[in-house]
Amino acid sequence: MECRSRAAVRSRPWLLCTMLAAMMGVSALGCNAVTGLLSRIPGAGLLGGLGGLGGGLLGGGGGPAGFVLSLLLGSIEPPPNPLENASDAPFSPSADGKFIVEAPSPLPIAPRLMADLDVGPAESAVGPDGMIYFTEEDTGRVRVFDPINEKLLDKIVLDLPVNASGQRGLIGIAFSPTGDRMYLTYVRSNTDADTSEINAAADARVVYYPFADGAVTGAEMVLYTTPAADPAFPSDINGIGPCLIAPDGLLYWAHGDRNSILSTLNLSPGEPAGKVHRMTLDGGVAPGNPFPDNSLFAIGFRNVTSMAVDPETGLFWSTDVNVGVSDELNLHAPGLFHGWPLIQGLANTDFESRAAIATLAVYRNPLIDFGATKYDPRGLAVIRGDTYYGPDLEGDVLVGQSSVVPSVIHRYRVTADVNIIHSLFATLPSDAGRIVSMVRADPLNRIYTFTQHRIFRLDPG
């Protein structure tokens, strides 16, 4: 994000007009007529009238639009820039309406090395045969780890031509409930080989491959494609992200904001940026989505790095990486607005408070704002339905912190009272590289952690 002074931002009426259009359901075309400058904004096109999220960000198009206008025009206050966000961020992780209480972990954990990796992985998922399949971001390969025999297999399940510039490449992986399809999210190269040049991307896509007996058995089926970058503001970061098949049998996938910020607020079916999407397994719009003919499930994300669903409660968790500070642990529901680019972390500045009030019907603070300590959260797991880790951890959420060396895993217990219990759950070896994903696997449902260089199993110790 460009860092500008408040005076400089105030001198640009198109920014205020655009924010008002985003928050009030005003047509971007009308905003353009007022300022004559909207077409210069990355991600413009902004909604064509929000109308939106579960009846409209402001409750059906009308809503308290005059109230919003008076709030924002009463003190023409631009959104905080990164330096202001850094100064306003909580010193340590803070929770939405709860207190984070420190406690020792009820179970000491000793990460056990399973395998060394010669190429950094991205995401992982358990296949129908119980094997752990994982993607390699830069090579476009799908590899296999056997948790029963504790062995990294030599075979390559699939090798796609990917564009790995910046944060692009082969990212998400998931399997259908019947195991006959392998779903992937990736940025395809515009050649038949892997590329790393920023302009060598064909598109970003959500696909599946027929799958049986540990192998791909048919051609790629494309469910969704989108340009790899915003044409008005090309960037190779904050692109297509992870995917999963939830217990409801639907496909969820995330897309970052393309580093163009305002594209997040464009709710048209052709703009996936800054959102989590929900589809049927054949790529159709899932029943109950906030908009008809739109895969949109929830909006307001900068760069979703991990997703997980609690198989018992159905709670949908994700991590989002913000600019410098205030990374997030979020809880999802259909049609919610999670803040970005109007709000980063908890709404704790004047502008953010106004934005939260304006979108009150659908806005949700992150459950945890990781504050001024950079977390770069990657890897999520929910402990459920087994006795391996013991009843004291049942229902707890594990979050990997990849910004520190060595990488660590935090445990959060969220209860109905006013406290969230936090413990340092595990510390990985300093030469393992940053943590990238976690997955539950094997008959004991143990947690396997993938880092840039290694695979670990989290064992009591």
C-alpha positions as CSV (number, residue, x, y, z in Angstrom):
1,M,0.0,0.0,0.0
2,E,1.3,3.4,-0.9
3,C,2.1,5.5,2.2
4,R,0.8,9.0,2.0
5,S,0.3,11.9,4.4
6,R,-3.2,12.8,5.6
7,A,-2.9,16.2,3.8
8,A,-2.0,14.5,0.5
9,V,-5.0,12.1,0.8
10,R,-7.4,14.9,1.6
11,S,-6.4,16.7,-1.5
12,R,-7.7,13.9,-3.7
13,P,-11.5,14.0,-3.7
14,W,-11.8,10.8,-5.7
15,L,-10.5,8.7,-2.7
16,L,-13.3,10.0,-0.4
17,C,-15.9,9.6,-3.2
18,T,-14.7,6.1,-3.8
19,M,-14.9,5.1,-0.1
20,L,-18.3,6.6,0.1
21,A,-19.4,4.7,-3.0
22,A,-18.1,1.5,-1.5
23,M,-19.7,2.1,1.9
24,M,-23.1,3.5,0.7
25,G,-24.0,1.5,-2.4
26,V,-23.5,4.6,-4.6
27,S,-22.8,3.7,-8.2
28,A,-19.2,4.2,-9.1
29,L,-20.3,5.7,-12.4
30,G,-22.1,8.4,-10.4
31,C,-19.0,8.9,-8.4
32,N,-17.0,9.2,-11.6
33,A,-19.3,11.9,-12.9
34,V,-18.7,14.0,-9.7
35,T,-14.9,13.7,-9.8
36,G,-13.9,12.7,-13.3
37,L,-11.1,10.7,-11.8
38,L,-12.5,7.4,-10.7
39,S,-11.3,5.6,-13.8
40,R,-7.7,6.2,-12.6
41,I,-8.3,4.2,-9.4
42,P,-7.0,0.6,-9.4
43,G,-9.9,-1.8,-9.1
44,A,-12.4,0.9,-10.2
45,G,-15.8,-0.3,-11.3
46,L,-16.6,-0.6,-7.7
47,L,-19.9,-2.5,-7.4
48,G,-22.1,-0.5,-9.7
49,G,-24.1,0.0,-6.5
50,L,-23.4,-2.4,-3.7
51,G,-26.9,-3.3,-2.8
52,G,-25.2,-6.1,-1.1
53,L,-24.0,-8.6,1.3
54,G,-27.1,-10.1,2.8
55,G,-29.4,-7.3,1.8
56,G,-26.8,-4.6,1.3
57,L,-23.8,-3.4,3.3
58,L,-26.1,-0.7,4.5
59,G,-29.3,-2.8,4.6
60,G,-30.8,-2.9,1.1
61,G,-29.3,0.0,-0.8
62,G,-30.9,2.8,1.3
63,G,-30.1,2.2,4.9
64,P,-28.4,5.0,6.9
65,A,-26.7,6.5,3.9
66,G,-27.2,10.0,5.1
67,F,-25.8,9.1,8.5
68,V,-22.7,7.6,6.8
69,L,-22.3,10.7,4.7
70,S,-22.5,13.0,7.7
71,L,-20.1,10.8,9.7
72,L,-17.5,10.9,6.9
73,L,-18.0,14.4,5.6
74,G,-18.2,15.8,9.1
75,S,-14.5,15.3,9.4
76,I,-13.1,14.4,6.0
77,E,-10.8,11.7,7.4
78,P,-8.9,9.4,5.1
79,P,-8.3,5.8,5.9
80,P,-5.2,5.2,8.1
81,N,-1.9,4.6,6.2
82,P,0.5,1.8,7.2
83,L,2.5,4.0,9.6
84,E,-0.7,5.1,11.4
85,N,-1.9,1.5,11.5
86,A,1.4,0.5,13.1
87,S,1.1,3.2,15.8
88,D,-2.6,2.3,16.5
89,A,-2.2,-1.5,16.5
90,P,-2.5,-3.2,19.9
91,F,0.9,-3.9,21.4
92,S,0.1,-7.6,21.8
93,P,-2.7,-9.8,20.4
94,S,-6.1,-8.6,21.3
95,A,-9.5,-10.2,21.0
96,D,-12.9,-8.9,19.9
97,G,-14.8,-8.4,23.1
98,K,-12.7,-10.9,25.1
99,F,-9.6,-11.1,27.1
100,I,-6.6,-13.2,26.0
101,V,-5.3,-15.1,29.1
102,E,-1.9,-16.7,29.0
103,A,-1.7,-20.3,30.3
104,P,0.8,-23.2,30.0
105,S,0.0,-25.7,27.3
106,P,-1.8,-28.7,28.8
107,L,0.4,-31.0,26.7
108,P,4.1,-30.5,26.0
109,I,4.8,-31.0,22.3
110,A,8.0,-32.3,20.7
111,P,7.9,-31.9,16.9
112,R,9.2,-35.1,15.3
113,L,11.0,-34.8,11.9
114,M,9.3,-36.9,9.2
115,A,11.1,-35.8,6.0
116,D,13.4,-33.3,4.5
117,L,12.1,-31.4,1.4
118,D,14.2,-30.1,-1.5
119,V,11.4,-27.7,-2.7
120,G,9.2,-25.6,-0.5
121,P,5.6,-26.7,-0.2
122,A,2.5,-24.6,-0.2
123,E,-0.7,-26.4,1.0
124,S,-1.5,-29.9,2.0
125,A,-4.6,-32.2,2.2
126,V,-5.4,-35.8,3.1
127,G,-6.4,-38.0,0.1
128,P,-8.9,-40.8,-0.1
129,D,-6.1,-43.3,0.5
130,G,-5.0,-41.6,3.8
131,M,-1.8,-40.2,2.1
132,I,-0.9,-36.5,2.6
133,Y,-0.8,-34.7,-0.8
134,F,0.9,-31.4,-0.9
135,T,1.6,-28.7,-3.5
136,E,4.9,-27.1,-4.5
137,E,4.3,-23.5,-5.2
138,D,7.3,-22.9,-7.5
139,T,7.4,-26.2,-9.5
140,G,3.7,-26.8,-9.9
141,R,4.1,-30.4,-8.6
142,V,1.8,-32.4,-6.4
143,R,3.8,-34.7,-4.1
144,V,2.9,-37.4,-1.5
145,F,3.9,-38.2,2.0
146,D,2.9,-41.5,3.5
147,P,2.1,-40.9,7.2
148,I,1.7,-44.6,8.0
149,N,5.1,-45.6,6.8
150,E,6.6,-42.2,7.6
151,K,8.0,-41.8,4.2
152,L,8.2,-39.1,1.5
153,L,7.3,-40.9,-1.8
154,D,9.3,-40.3,-5.0
155,K,6.3,-40.2,-7.3
156,I,5.0,-37.0,-8.8
157,V,1.2,-37.0,-8.9
158,L,0.9,-34.0,-11.2
159,D,3.2,-31.4,-12.7
160,L,1.5,-28.2,-13.9
161,P,3.1,-25.3,-15.8
162,V,2.9,-22.5,-13.2
163,N,3.8,-18.9,-13.1
164,A,5.7,-18.5,-9.7
165,S,6.4,-14.8,-9.8
166,G,6.0,-13.2,-6.4
167,Q,3.3,-15.1,-4.4
168,R,2.0,-17.0,-7.5
169,G,2.3,-20.7,-8.3
170,L,0.5,-23.9,-7.3
171,I,-1.3,-23.1,-4.0
172,G,-4.4,-24.9,-2.8
173,I,-5.3,-28.6,-2.7
174,A,-8.4,-30.5,-1.6
175,F,-10.2,-33.7,-2.3
176,S,-13.9,-34.4,-2.9
177,P,-15.8,-36.3,-0.1
178,T,-15.9,-39.4,-2.3
179,G,-12.2,-39.0,-3.2
180,D,-12.7,-39.1,-7.0
181,R,-11.6,-35.5,-7.6
182,M,-8.5,-33.5,-6.6
183,Y,-9.1,-29.7,-6.5
184,L,-6.3,-27.2,-7.0
185,T,-5.9,-23.4,-7.1
186,Y,-3.0,-22.0,-9.1
187,V,-1.6,-19.5,-11.5
188,R,-0.9,-21.0,-14.9
189,S,2.1,-20.1,-17.0
190,N,1.5,-18.8,-20.5
191,T,4.0,-21.3,-21.8
192,D,4.2,-25.1,-21.4
193,A,6.9,-24.6,-18.7
194,D,7.3,-23.1,-15.2
195,T,8.0,-19.4,-15.4
196,S,8.9,-16.7,-12.8
197,E,8.5,-13.5,-15.0
198,I,5.6,-11.3,-13.8
199,N,4.2,-10.9,-17.3
200,A,4.3,-14.7,-18.1
201,A,1.0,-15.6,-16.4
202,A,-1.9,-16.9,-18.4
203,D,-4.5,-16.7,-15.6
204,A,-5.4,-17.8,-12.1
205,R,-7.8,-20.8,-11.9
206,V,-9.8,-23.1,-9.8
207,V,-9.8,-26.7,-11.2
208,Y,-10.2,-30.3,-10.5
209,Y,-8.7,-33.5,-11.9
210,P,-10.4,-36.9,-11.8
211,F,-8.6,-39.0,-9.3
212,A,-8.3,-42.7,-8.3
213,D,-5.8,-45.0,-6.7
214,G,-3.4,-42.2,-5.9
215,A,-3.3,-40.9,-9.5
216,V,-4.8,-38.4,-11.8
217,T,-7.1,-40.2,-14.3
218,G,-8.3,-37.5,-16.6
219,A,-8.0,-34.0,-18.0
220,E,-8.2,-30.8,-16.1
221,M,-11.7,-29.4,-15.5
222,V,-11.6,-25.6,-15.1
223,L,-14.3,-24.3,-12.7
224,Y,-13.2,-20.6,-12.5
225,T,-10.6,-18.4,-14.2
226,T,-9.5,-14.8,-13.6
227,P,-6.6,-12.6,-14.7
228,A,-3.6,-13.2,-12.6
229,A,-3.4,-9.4,-11.8
230,D,-5.6,-6.4,-11.8
231,P,-5.0,-4.9,-15.3
232,A,-5.2,-1.4,-13.9
233,F,-2.6,-2.1,-11.1
234,P,-0.5,-5.1,-12.0
235,S,1.0,-7.0,-9.1
236,D,2.1,-10.5,-8.4
237,I,1.2,-10.6,-4.7
238,N,-2.0,-11.3,-2.8
239,G,-3.4,-13.5,-5.5
240,I,-5.3,-16.8,-5.5
241,G,-5.1,-18.7,-2.2
242,P,-5.9,-21.9,-0.4
243,C,-9.0,-24.1,-0.9
244,L,-10.9,-26.7,1.1
245,I,-13.9,-29.0,0.9
246,A,-15.9,-28.3,4.1
247,P,-18.2,-30.8,5.9
248,D,-21.1,-29.3,4.1
249,G,-19.7,-30.8,0.9
250,L,-19.0,-27.5,-0.8
251,L,-15.8,-26.1,-2.3
252,Y,-14.4,-23.0,-0.6
253,W,-11.4,-21.0,-2.0
254,A,-9.8,-17.6,-1.2
255,H,-8.4,-14.9,-3.4
256,G,-6.2,-12.0,-2.1
257,D,-6.8,-8.3,-3.0
258,R,-4.4,-8.4,-6.0
259,N,-2.6,-5.6,-4.1
260,S,-5.0,-3.2,-5.8
261,I,-7.0,-2.7,-2.5
262,L,-10.3,-1.3,-3.9
263,S,-11.0,-4.4,-6.0
264,T,-12.0,-6.0,-2.8
265,L,-15.1,-3.9,-2.7
266,N,-16.2,-4.9,-6.3
267,L,-18.9,-7.5,-5.8
268,S,-19.4,-8.4,-9.4
269,P,-19.0,-12.2,-10.3
270,G,-16.0,-11.4,-12.4
271,E,-13.9,-9.9,-9.6
272,P,-12.8,-12.5,-7.1
273,A,-10.2,-10.3,-5.2
274,G,-10.3,-9.9,-1.4
275,K,-12.9,-12.6,-0.9
276,V,-13.6,-16.1,0.1
277,H,-15.8,-18.0,-2.4
278,R,-18.2,-21.0,-2.1
279,M,-19.1,-23.3,-5.0
280,T,-20.7,-26.6,-5.6
281,L,-18.2,-29.3,-6.5
282,D,-19.1,-28.8,-10.2
283,G,-18.3,-25.1,-10.0
284,G,-21.9,-23.8,-9.7
285,V,-23.1,-21.1,-7.2
286,A,-23.6,-22.8,-3.9
287,P,-27.1,-22.7,-2.3
288,G,-27.4,-19.9,0.3
289,N,-24.7,-17.7,-1.2
290,P,-25.3,-14.0,-0.4
291,F,-25.8,-13.1,-4.1
292,P,-27.5,-15.1,-6.8
293,D,-25.2,-16.1,-9.7
294,N,-22.1,-15.2,-7.6
295,S,-19.6,-17.5,-5.8
296,L,-18.9,-14.8,-3.2
297,F,-19.2,-16.1,0.4
298,A,-17.5,-13.3,2.5
299,I,-15.5,-10.2,1.6
300,G,-12.9,-7.8,3.1
301,F,-9.7,-9.8,3.1
302,R,-6.2,-8.7,2.1
303,N,-4.4,-12.1,1.8
304,V,-6.0,-15.2,3.3
305,T,-3.2,-17.7,4.0
306,S,-5.0,-20.6,5.7
307,M,-8.5,-21.9,6.2
308,A,-10.0,-24.6,8.4
309,V,-13.5,-25.8,9.4
310,D,-14.3,-27.3,12.8
311,P,-15.9,-30.7,11.9
312,E,-18.0,-30.7,15.0
313,T,-19.3,-27.1,15.2
314,G,-19.0,-26.1,11.6
315,L,-17.1,-22.9,12.7
316,F,-15.1,-21.6,9.7
317,W,-11.7,-20.1,10.5
318,S,-9.2,-18.3,8.4
319,T,-6.0,-16.2,8.8
320,D,-5.5,-13.0,7.0
321,V,-2.1,-11.1,6.5
322,N,-2.4,-7.3,6.6
323,V,0.1,-4.5,6.0
324,G,2.9,-4.7,8.5
325,V,0.7,-5.2,11.6
326,S,-2.7,-6.4,12.8
327,D,-2.7,-9.8,11.1
328,E,-6.0,-11.6,11.8
329,L,-7.7,-14.8,12.9
330,N,-11.2,-14.6,11.5
331,L,-14.5,-16.5,11.9
332,H,-16.6,-16.6,8.8
333,A,-20.3,-16.7,8.0
334,P,-22.1,-16.0,4.7
335,G,-22.2,-12.4,3.7
336,L,-19.9,-10.9,6.3
337,F,-17.6,-8.0,5.7
338,H,-14.2,-8.5,7.4
339,G,-13.0,-4.9,7.0
340,W,-10.2,-4.7,4.4
341,P,-9.4,-2.1,3.0
342,L,-11.5,0.1,5.3
343,I,-10.4,-1.6,8.5
344,Q,-7.2,-3.4,9.4
345,G,-7.4,-5.7,12.4
346,L,-9.8,-4.4,15.1
347,A,-11.6,-1.2,14.3
348,N,-9.5,1.1,16.5
349,T,-9.0,4.4,14.6
350,D,-11.6,7.2,14.1
351,F,-12.0,6.3,10.4
352,E,-12.2,2.5,11.2
353,S,-14.8,3.1,13.8
354,R,-16.9,5.1,11.4
355,A,-16.5,2.4,8.8
356,A,-17.6,-0.3,11.3
357,I,-20.7,1.7,12.2
358,A,-21.5,2.3,8.6
359,T,-21.4,-1.4,7.8
360,L,-22.7,-2.6,11.2
361,A,-25.3,-5.0,9.7
362,V,-22.6,-7.2,8.2
363,Y,-19.2,-6.1,9.6
364,R,-17.3,-8.5,11.8
365,N,-14.1,-7.7,13.7
366,P,-11.5,-10.4,13.6
367,L,-11.7,-12.7,16.6
368,I,-8.0,-11.9,17.2
369,D,-6.0,-9.0,16.0
370,F,-2.4,-10.1,16.3
371,G,-1.3,-6.6,16.9
372,A,2.1,-4.9,16.5
373,T,4.0,-8.2,16.7
374,K,4.1,-9.4,13.1
375,Y,2.6,-12.9,13.0
376,D,2.4,-13.8,9.3
377,P,0.0,-16.5,10.3
378,R,0.1,-19.7,8.2
379,G,-1.3,-23.1,9.0
380,L,-4.5,-23.8,10.8
381,A,-5.8,-26.9,12.6
382,V,-8.7,-27.6,14.9
383,I,-8.3,-30.5,17.4
384,R,-11.4,-32.6,17.4
385,G,-12.6,-36.1,17.8
386,D,-9.6,-38.1,19.0
387,T,-7.8,-39.0,22.2
388,Y,-4.3,-38.6,21.0
389,Y,-3.9,-35.1,22.3
390,G,-6.3,-35.5,25.2
391,P,-9.6,-33.9,26.2
392,D,-7.9,-30.7,27.5
393,L,-7.2,-29.7,23.9
394,E,-10.6,-30.7,22.4
395,G,-11.9,-27.9,20.2
396,D,-8.7,-25.8,20.4
397,V,-7.5,-23.9,17.4
398,L,-3.8,-24.0,16.4
399,V,-2.3,-21.1,14.4
400,G,1.2,-21.2,12.9
401,Q,3.4,-18.0,13.2
402,S,5.8,-17.9,10.4
403,S,7.3,-14.5,10.9
404,V,9.7,-15.6,13.7
405,V,12.8,-17.9,13.7
406,P,12.2,-20.5,14.7
407,S,8.5,-20.7,13.7
408,V,6.1,-21.4,16.4
409,I,2.5,-22.8,16.8
410,H,0.0,-21.1,19.1
411,R,-2.9,-22.7,20.7
412,Y,-6.2,-20.7,21.3
413,R,-9.1,-22.0,23.3
414,V,-12.3,-20.0,22.6
415,T,-15.0,-20.5,25.2
416,A,-18.4,-18.9,25.9
417,D,-17.1,-16.7,28.7
418,V,-15.0,-13.5,28.3
419,N,-11.6,-15.2,28.1
420,I,-9.6,-16.8,25.3
421,I,-6.9,-19.1,26.6
422,H,-3.6,-18.8,24.8
423,S,-0.6,-21.1,25.0
424,L,2.6,-21.5,23.1
425,F,1.9,-25.0,21.7
426,A,5.1,-26.0,19.8
427,T,8.4,-24.6,18.6
428,L,10.0,-25.9,15.4
429,P,13.7,-26.2,14.8
430,S,15.3,-22.9,13.6
431,D,16.6,-24.4,10.4
432,A,13.2,-25.8,9.3
433,G,12.2,-22.5,7.6
434,R,8.9,-20.8,8.1
435,I,5.7,-22.9,8.7
436,V,3.4,-23.0,5.7
437,S,0.6,-25.5,6.5
438,M,-0.9,-28.0,8.9
439,V,-3.1,-31.0,8.3
440,R,-4.7,-33.8,10.4
441,A,-3.8,-37.3,9.2
442,D,-3.2,-41.0,10.0
443,P,-5.5,-43.2,12.1
444,L,-4.7,-41.2,15.2
445,N,-5.6,-37.9,13.5
446,R,-2.3,-36.4,14.4
447,I,-1.1,-33.0,13.2
448,Y,1.5,-32.8,10.5
449,T,3.2,-29.5,9.9
450,F,4.9,-28.5,6.7
451,T,7.7,-25.9,6.7
452,Q,9.8,-24.5,3.9
453,H,12.3,-27.4,4.3
454,R,10.7,-30.2,6.3
455,I,7.7,-32.1,7.4
456,F,7.1,-32.6,11.2
457,R,4.6,-34.5,13.2
458,L,3.4,-32.9,16.5
459,D,3.9,-35.6,19.1
460,P,3.6,-35.3,22.9
461,G,7.0,-35.0,24.5
